[in-house]
Structure formats: C-alpha cells, structure tokens
Amino acid sequence: MEQLLNFSDIDLLGRVTHVDTEQIIVEIENPLIMGQICVGKLVAIETGKRHEVLVALIDKVTRKYIDEFDDDESDENEIMVSSADYIKVSIIGTYHSVFGDAHNIFKRGVDTFPQIESKCYSINGTNLQNFMNILSQNISTDKRLKIGSFMMDTSAEAVLDGNKFFQRHAAILGSTGSGKSWCVANILEKASTLKHANIIVFDMHGEYKKLAEGPDAIAELYRIAGPGDLENPDKSVLFLPYWLLNREELLSMVLDRSDSNAPNQASRFTLHIRELKAETLTKEGKTDVLKTFTVDSPIPFLMSALIDKLTIDDTKKNVGKNGQPTKGDWEGKLTRFISRLEAKLDDKTYGFMFQPPEQAQNYTWLGEMLCGLLGYCQDRPGIKIIDFSEVPSDVLPVVTGTLARLLYNMQFWMESNKRVPFTIICDEAHLYLPIKDEADAVQKQALYNFERIAKEGRKYGVSILAVSQRPADVSKTILSQCNNFVVLRLTNEKDKSVIKNLLPDSLKSTIEFLPLLDVGEALVVGDSILLPSKILLDKPATTHQPISATKDFWDDWDCKTPNNEAVIKAVEALRRQNRLG
C-alpha cells in the first residue's frame, strides 16, 4: 500500500539537538526556511525505526545571536555575528506507514524517542492533506461526528469519534459570544441524524427552542412550570413534585440547622413521610415494594397530610399522673418548621414542586413522564430541550439537581441490557454547578448529584456535556472527569489557568492561542480526536441557529425605536412570572 507521508530534501527543517520527555529542540539547517515556520504548525521527526515518524507541534521559534571575536586576530571594533535558528516542539503522536497488518496509521503517544541528529521535516502541502485525511479515516463511519474543518487545512474535515466524545464526558468552554451555542446546536443537528439519539439539554436562557420549531424540528421542547402555569398547564410544561426529592434535598429547603429543635424537626418529618409513603403503597396494593422501600423512594403522598401530622405532634399534650394534660414530647418544637414549610407551599415560585397538577399524584405518573424524557416514546424526537429560563436563580440548583438525580437513578436501576445511553447537556453550567467551597446547602445537594454522574455515570450509560463561559467557576470535580474539551476564545487569565491544568503537559503551550481565536474557532482536545487541533466549527442550519446572537448596539441605537407598549407588557410578565399571555 502507498505510503501517504513522503518527505524530500525540500521539506527538511534541520536536525534534533536536544531530547527529553517533554520537549525536543531542532536546529534549523537552512535559515531561508525560517519564514515558513510558525508556532502551531506540524513537523515530522525520524526515529530509529524505518516505518514510523513522530508527529509534533511547534511550540516556539527562536533565532539566537552569537557574538564571536578573537582578541588576538581581530581589530578592537570588529565583531563577527552568527546566528543559530531553533524550534521547540511537543510530540503529539506517531505515524506508522506499516503497523502490523495495517497501513498509514496515526496513534497518540510515543514509543520511541528520536536520537540526536535525527532529521526533522515540515508537514505541508500534499503531506498535510494526506495526514489530515488519516485522522478522519481512522474513525469508522458509524462513529463519525463531523464538527467542522481543520484550520491547518480547511479542505480536511474535522471528525470526532462520537462514542468517545459522549461516553467519557466533555466540556464546551469559551467567553460569551465566542460561538458555544452554535457549537451545541451543530452537535445536536449531527446527533439528530441517528435513529435513536438520546440527549437532554438543560437550556438556561431559552436559546435552543428553534430546534423544536417548524417542519424540520429535531427536538421536543419542555418548560419547567412557572407561576403562570399552575392552573392550566399544557403538555410541554414539566413539574417535579416534592415527593421526587429525597430526604436531604427536602430538608435543605425547609430546615434551619441553627434552630435548637432542628434534630427533632428532621426526625418527625422523616418519620411521617415514610408513614405516608407506606399508606400509598398499601392503597396501591404494592406489597412487594412495601417490604423494601425507603424514605427516599419516589412515592406520591399528600403534603397536606404531612402538615396535619406535624401539627398534631406540635400541639398534642401528654397525660399526667392525675389525668391532667402536661406538655407533649413535641409540643411547640415544630412550630417554626411548619411555618417555613407552609411558606414554601404558598410560594408560587416553587409551584413546579409544591403545587403539582392532580394527575402528578398518580402512582403511574412518574413512569409515564420519564418514558417521554428518556426517549422511550418511539413517536417523539430523542432530543429533549428543557427551558429553565423562567426559573429563578435561587431555585435553579434544586430543579437541575433533582432532575439529574432522577434521570441517573432510572438508568442505574434499569436492567443493563435494556439501557439506552443518554447525555445531559448542562448549558451555563457555572450557574448551578459551582465550586464546592462556594456552594450553599441547596447547591451542594445539586452538585452532589451531578458529581456522582461525572464519577460513575459512564458505567450506566449517562454522560455530561458541560457548557460554560466561566470554567473557573465550575466544579473542579466535574471538569476533571471530562476527557474531551472544545475550547473557544477565552481571555480571562483565571479561566485560562483552569484549562491549562486540565490539559496534558505537552499541550499547555497551546493555551496562549485562546485569546486570539475568532468566533466559531476552537481548540479541540481529548480522546475523541487523535490530533489536538484548531478547528473552524460548522454552523448549524439557519432554522436551527440558537437565539443567542450578540446585539448590534450601535446599529440598534441608530435605527430601532423604543416601544413603550413592549415595556408595559414586560412589566405584566414580571408580575405574573410568565412571558406567555
């Protein structure tokens, strides 16, 4: 079979003068070729093996001036100046023209380091095109996820291994306006061509609704119920009833840990919830579940019945020796707890949880709802977009954390041979996946659920695709579990340092490129791509482009007339906490 990389004397850069495990230094033999050398270009270095060359990335180009003079033979003012040109490169992988029975293979890593005086060649022209094609052809057709083209050779498609990209967690990171939303929409478009794509998008700003609209819709749209949806919700409105929350999640919302009676309140609260769930199971005839359920099991019960039981505890008196009433064991100890709980029930901000529709109290409701969300309804799209844009920020961690835990638990308890894997795309992840030290009690409950998925989800077919403009504010545990990164323009030094710590040592110099990237340009690194590369991302179809375009302030100020009626309408939407109507 024909060898795809062939080098001649014209391509020769120079020879290796320094080798260690992190970098190689090459001295340029032909100074005229310096004009063709730049940081970020690829080079090939010979090894002691006939059928392989190392492929490396240029990190640094140096011209070092050397002053040479001899006191005995030269005039006092005569100085001879010579120059030595060097490049510093980092090894990316190895190209094998023959590898066992295979031919023209590129593999990450290095088995054999070059020797001093090994030749180094520039990879350009036909060699560059052939090499880029090798990167794509190594990924079988059924795994190909084309996200754009290589900036080194725009005629070559940038293809990721779809399996590795989703199964080992990934992150899309970049400053606002750098093209993150387009990247997400592009990936969703490509995934929608599969028969049973199963992706759930946590959409924080309602950016992706266009993917669920029109005749070429590729997704189904849900909204978390807002205050205006509580009376007559439609099918697209999503409720997460309080009985889906586990004990710790509920207590984090209503229990004041500084209250001296907090242990008593938590104890009675837990006891009565278990009693009420047992009553539901008895009523439904679920005797097998009744034997093994716990207080955390998602079983419907009435909140009004729980408050009645707590009120009885709080007011019930004991009977003394002479039959006279004495202070009860729990009397007065639950008063403030009941008040806090009732305040949550009356707060329509929490209506999606504490004021669910009547059908959400049915025992079968949970299974039906999850069949829709997890893509097990064959007549509906497998991509689900959940719009969180109307959810107040203080409630956001509760909603996202509860939903993530519920979805993960379904996969955990399902028979292994019947699981269909799914990915949760966490848009604006910094809003609800903060650094643990900066999280409050509610946020920590949500964070625990996502971090559990990040650490254990791969075994059960659940992965996370985190999207954020502030990687420095996202949980380090979640980012450290990601094996693939699509990094767009980043200018903040704190954010850049986070990315630097996540990358292999050989690639840390590429971080300096990030502030220079244009909109839609990205550095892609990870298991899903053989060569860490700068890529020009594909744009999604016009009908699927997210609603995230940057406003043209200057043009709008010149042409767009302010609309008073729109302001009045917005005030009413603010009052009813709902954009509809």
N, C-alpha and C positions, 0 to 999 in steps of 0.2 A: 504494500500500500504506500502511496506517495507521502513523503514527509512534508507536513504543512508549514513548518518553520525552517527556512533556509537562509543562512547568513553569508554575506560576501565581505570582502575587504572594505567595501564602501560603507558597510554598516558598523565596522569596528570602531568602538569608542576608545578603548585602552585596555589596561591590564590591572588586575587586583593587586593592591599593595598592603591591604590590612583586612583581617578577617576576625570577627568574634561572633558570639551567638546572637547579638542584637543588630549588628550593622556590618556592612562591607564598604571599604573605600577603594575607589578605582581611580587610577591616574590616567588622564586623557593624553593619548599619544599625538593626536592631530589637533592642534589649537584651532584650526579653521572650523571644526565641527562644533565648537562651543556655542555658536549661535543657534544650533538646532536642539540644544539640550535645555530642558526646563524642568522645574520641580513638578512631580506628578506624572511624568512620562514613564513608560515601561522599558526595562532593559533585560537582556538575557545574558547569563553568565555560565560559561562552561564549567563542568565538573570533571572528575576523573573517569566518569562513565560515558561510554560512547553515545548512547541513545537518550541522553537527558541533558537538559539545561535548566538552570534556576531562573525563575522569573521574579524580578524585583522592581520596586517602585523608587524613583529618585526622590530623596528627602531634601538634599542640599547640593548646591553647585558652588564651588569655591575656586577662585583664582588667587593663588598665594604668590606674592612677590618676594624674591630672594636677592638681597644685596651681596654681590661678590666683589671683593677687591683684594689686591695683594700689595702690601706696603713697599715691598722691595722693587716691584716691576712697574707699578702704576704711578702716574702723577698724583699729586695730592687731591686734585679735584676730579679725577677720573674714576667713575663708579660704573661697573657693569651690572645691569639689572636683567635678571632672567625670571621667567615665570613658570609655575607648575600648576596645572589645572586638575581639580579633583571633583569627583561626585561621591556623595554618601548615599547608599541605597539600603532599603529594607527588603528582605526576602519575603515574598508572598506565597510562592509555591513552586512546584516542579513540573515542567513539561516533559512528557515521555513520548518519544516518537514510536517506541515499542515498549509495551508493558504486559508481559505475559503473552496472551493471545490477542490483546487489544492494541490498537494503534492510535497515536495522536491523542493522548490523554493528559489532562491537567489535574494535578492533585494539590490540595492545600498542604503546607508544611514542607519540611526539607529533611532528607535522609543523609545526603552527602554534601558537605560544605565545600566551596571551591578552594583551590590552593593558590598560594602566592604566584603571580604571573599568569593566572587563568585569564583568558580573553573575555571581554565584555562587549556585547553588541547592542545597538539600538533596535527596538522593535517598532517599525513604522511601515508605511505603505502596505504592500500585499501581506507581509508578515503580520502586521497589526490586524488587518481584516480577518485573516485566517485564524489568528489567536482568539479574537472576539467570537467568531463562529464556533470555535471549540468549546468555549464556555457555555454556550447555549445548547449545543448538540449533546452534551453530556447529561442533560436533563431530559428524561423520556417525555414523549408527547403528552401523556395523561397527567403529568405533574407540572407542566409549564404555566407559570404565571408571568406574563409579559407586562412590565410596568412602565417601560419607556425604551430609550436607546442610550448607548454609552456615549458620553461626551468626548471620549478619545477618538471614537469612530462612530458617528451618528448613523451610519448605514447598518450598524450591527445592533440587533435587538437585545435589550437588557431583560433577561429572563430569570426569574427566581424559581426555586423548587417549591411549589405550592405546599407540599406536605411539610417540609422543614420550616417554612415560614410560619405556618399556623400552629403546628403541633408543639413548638418549643417556645411559645410566647414571643411577642415582638413589640416594638415601640416606634411610633412616628413622632419625631420631635422637631420643633422649629419655631422661630419667632412668629408673632402674629403677622399675617399677610404673606407668609413665605410659600404657601401652597399646600398646607397639611390637609385641608378639607378636600381639595381636588384629588390629592393622593388617595384619601379614603374612598371617595366616590369612584375613582378609577379602579381600585381593588374590588369594590362591590360590583361594579359592572362586569369585570372579568369573572368573578365568582358566580354571578347570576347565570352564566352560560352552562354551568354544571347542572345536572338533573336535580340534585337534592342539596344544594348549598344551604348551610345552616349557620347563619350569622345573626347575632342580636346586637344592634347598635344603640348604645346609650347616648342619645343626641341631646346635648345640654342647651343648645340655642335654636333648635328647630331648623338647622341648616340643611338637613338631608331629606326634607319632605318631598322635594321634587322627584326623588327616586321612586316614590309611591304614587305619583300622579300621572294621569294621561294614559293613552293606549299602550305605550311602551314601558309601563311601570314594571320595575323589577323587585319591588319590596312592598311590604304591608306596613301601614303606619298605625301606631298606638299613641295615646296620650295618657300620662298619669292624671287621674281625676283632680280637677281643681275645685275651688268653692262653687263655681258656677255649673259644675257637672253633677252635683249630688242628687238633684231631684229627678231629672230625666236623662240619664247617661245613654249615649249611643254605643254601638258595638266597638268603636275604636277607643273608648275610654277604659283605662285599666285601673282597677282597685287592688290594693294589697291589704286585706282585712287584718286587724290586730291579732287574730288568732294564728296568723302565719309567723309572727315574731316569736322567738324563743324567750325564755325567762329573763336572760340577761339583757336582751335588747329592749324588752318592755320596761324592766326596772331602770335602765339607763335613762329612760324618758320621763319617768314619774317619781323615782325615788331620790330623796335628798339624803345623801350619805352622811351629811353633817348632823342630821337630826338624831337625837339620842335614842329615839324609838325606831330607827331605821331597820335594825335586825328583826324586831317584832313585826314591822310592816311587811318586810320581804317574806317572812315566814308565813304569815296568814295569806298574803297574796298568792304565794306559790301553792299552798295547800288547797285553796278554794278553786284556783284554775284547774288543778288536777281533778278535783271532785266534779267540776262542771264538764270537763272533757270526758270523764268516765260516764257521766249521765248521758252524754250524746252518743257514745259508743253503745251503751246499753239500749238506748232508744232505737238505734240503727241496727241492732242485732249483731254487732261486730264483736262477738265473744272472743275470737282469736286475737284481735288487736287489743282488746281489753286486758289480756293477760300480760302484755309486754310493753304497752305504750308508756311514754314518759311525759313529764310536764312540758317538754319542748316539742312534742309531736304536734304537727299542724292539724288540729281537730277543731271544728267550729264550736263556739259557745257564745252565749249572750253576755255582753258586757254589763247590761242592766242587772242580770242575775248575780254577777260578781260584786257589783256595788252593793246590792241588797245584802249579800253575805258579809261583806266587810262592815256595813252599817250595823248589822246585828252584833258583830263582835265588838264594835266601838261603843255600843250603848247597853249591851247585856250586863246585868249585875249578877253577882253570886248570891247565894242564900246563906245567911249566918246561922249560928247555933240555935238561936231562938226563932228561926224562920224569918228574921229580919233581913232585908236586902243589904248587901255590902258591895263595895266596889269590885267590878268584874276584872278578870285577868287581863283583858284587852281594852277595858273601858278608857276612852279618851286618848289611847295611844295611836289610833289610826285616823284621827280627825283630819290632820293636815294632809295625810297621804290621800285620803278620799277626796279632799278638796282639789289637790293637784291633779288627780285622775279625772275628776269631773270637768276641770278646766280644759284638759286635753280633749275630752269628748265633745265639748261645746265649741272648740276652736275649729272653724271650717278649713283652716289651713291643713289640718290633719284629717280632713274629711275622707280622703282616699283610704285612710286606715281605720278610723273610728266611726265613720258613718257610711259603711258599705251598703249596696242595694240588698234587698231581702234575699235574692237568689244566691248571693255570696255566702249565705249561712247554710246552704245545702251541702250535704256531705260529698256530693259528686262534683261540686263546682270547681274544686282545685284541679282535679284530673282533666276536666274539660279545658280549663284556662291554660294549663301547661301544655296540652297537646297542640294548642294554637301557637304558643310562644316558641316551643321547641321544634316546630316544623314537622310535626307528625300528622298534620292535616294535608292530604295529598292535593286538594284543590286550591291551596293557597301558597303564595310565594314563600320560599325558605328563608329569605332575608327579612328580618323584622326591625323596624326603626321605632324606638320608644322615645317620644318627645318629652323631655324633662324641663322645657323652657319656662313653664309656668309654676314650677315647684320652687318655693322659697329656699334660699341657700342654707338656712339653719336646719331644714328638713331633709335636704338632699342626701346626706350620708345615710340616713335611716332608710330612705327609699331604695337607693342603689345597693346598699349593703344587704338589705332583706331580699331583694330580687336576685342578686348574685348568689346568695347562700341557697335560696330556694332552687334555682336552676342547677347549681352544683350538686345539691343533695339528690335531686331527681336522677342525675347521671350516676352518682355514687351508688344508689340503691338499685339501679336497674340491672337486669341480667347482662353480663359483659358482652355476650354475643349478639345482643339486640340494641346496643348503644349506637346512636348516630352522633359523631363528634360535632361540637359547635364551638364557635368563638364569640366572646363578648368584646365588642369594640368600645373602649372607655374613652369617649370624647371629653376633652378638657379634664383630664384625669386629676390635675392638681387641685380641683375644686372639692373632691371627695376622697382622694387617696393621698392625704398629706403625710409628711414625715411623722413618724410615730410620736416623737418627743413634743411635737407641736399640736397633737390631736387632743380634743376633749373626750369626755366619756362616750358620747354618742358616736363621734368619728372613729374612736378606737374599735367600737363594735363592728362598724362597717369595714374598717381597714383589716380587721382580723379575717373577715370572710374573703376578701379579695386576695390577701396574702396567702391564705390557705389554698386558693385556686392556683396562685402563682407557683406554690411549692409542690402541690400534689395533683393538680388538675390534669397534667399530661397523661397520667396513668388511666384516667377515666374518660379521656376524650373531651376535655374542657380547656380552652386556652384564652389568653387575654391579649388584646392588641391595644396598648395604651397610647393615647394621643394627647400631647401636651405642648404648650408654648413655654412652660416653665419647668423643665426637668429637675431643677434644683429644689422645687417644692413638692416633688412626687416621692412617694415611699421608696426608700432605697432598696427595701426587700423586693418589691415588685420589679423595679428596673434591673436589679442584679440577676433576676431569674429570666430576663429576656435574652434570647440568643440571636435576635435579628433586630437591626436598627436601620430605619430610614431617617436620616438626619438632614433637615433642610437648613436654611440660613439661621444661624444663631450668633448674636453679637454680645450677649451678656457673659462676662467672664465667669461668673458663678455657674451658669448653665453649661458653659464650655468645659469647665473643670469636671463636672459630673460626667459628661460624655467621655472625657479623657480617661477617667478612672474605670469606665466600663469597657474600653477597647483594649485589645492586646497591645503589648509594648511596641510591636513593630509598626503599629498604625497610629500611634499617638501624635505623630507629627502632622497627620492629615487634619487634625483639629483646626490648624491655622487657616485652612481653606474656608471654614464655615461662614465667617462674616462676609466673604466675597461671593458666595453663591447667589444667583439671581432667583427670581420667583420661579418655582417649578423645577429647580435643580436640587439634587440631593446626593449625599454620600450614603451608599448602601453597604452595610457591613453585616456579616453573620453567616450562619450555617447554610442559609438558603441560596447564597451566591458564592461561587468559587473565588472570584476576584473582587475584593473590596474596591468599589468604583464610584466615580462621579457619574450620575445618570440624569438625563433630561427626561422627566416624568411625562407620561402620556396625559392628555387632557380628557376628562370624561365627555360623553356626548352632551351637546347643548341642553337637551331636555333633562339631563341628569346632573347638571352642574349645581353644586351646593349654593345656598343663599348666604354667601359669606364674602361677596366682593367688597373690596375697600371703597368707601365713598369718595367721590371726587369733590372734595370740599370747595376748591376754588371755582370749579365749573358750576356746582350747585348754587354757590353764593351769587354767581353771576346770572343764572337762568331760572332757578327754582323759586317760585313764590310761596312763602309760608302759608299754611292752610289752617285757619282758626277752627274750622269745623273738625278737623282731624285732632286738634288739641283737646277739644271738648269731648270727643269720642274716646280719646285715650284716658281722660280723667275718669269717665264712667267705667272703662275697662279696669282701671286701677282699683276703683271702688268695689267692683264685683269680682275682682281677681280672675278675670277670664277675658281673652281677646275676642271671643265669639260674641255674636248678638248685635 
